[in-house]
Amino acid sequence: MMPTLNLVRLADRPDLSPAVNELMNAAWPRFMMEDPVSNRLWPRLRTTFPSFQLALLAGEDLVCVGNAVAFHWPVPANPAQDGLPDPLPDTGWDWVMERAFQDADAGLPATLASALAISIPPAHRGRGYARVMLGAFKAAAAAAGCRALVAPVRPTRKAERPELSMADYLAQRDPQGRRFDPWVGLHESLGACILGICHNSMTIPGSRADWQNWTGLEAPASGPWVVPDALVPVWVEGETATYVEPNVWMLHPLA
């Protein structure tokens, strides 16, 4: 018998914090925890956007954590048909974190929600939990008065082809003609459309020693460095190393 799924707000379950930290560490490569924007603003998510910080329990087991924000942006009456009149910036993930807190601090009404992350450790993937969480984000967005949900989507299999541009990667199909990337395909199966590529979505700078510590690998003296789980190569120059991750802006209508 499948365990009962229960969706809860993290703000209502502080007792889950140790399990949340453990899950996040299992779900993401080490270097993804070193984004300066995230490290500065993430601790404020539960207090500023409590309805968008969610946990999914299967019985007593924590199996998925979802994080999202909301911000003020022009959204037409029918975003599914008309898209957004103002393009979302190329600095996707980092920008939307900054923008959401700026708008919240200024008291601006939220019109657009954005997913930040759906974290599922490998042992719990492939069971439909991401679909549940995306549905929960849409419900939270509607309850907050937003007109749509966007996401700077991180294609899950792009790291297998780091040499490809994101545009060329998105054009890839499997032998059955389906989109090669299953995460982008899942969003599309739920009614989302691609708005565009945010080439500079997340920037993770560090020293060469930092990156060697985060990856457990020896970095080259200079030039591009292909790192496991990175969507594009890290750029090494002397004693510095910088990763600039591209994502894909996607739009989910709420209706």
Summary of the structure (lengths in Angstrom):
residues: 255
radius of gyration: 18.2
end to end distance: 32.8
largest distance: 55.8
contacts: 794
relative contact order: 0.16
helix: 39%
strand: 29%
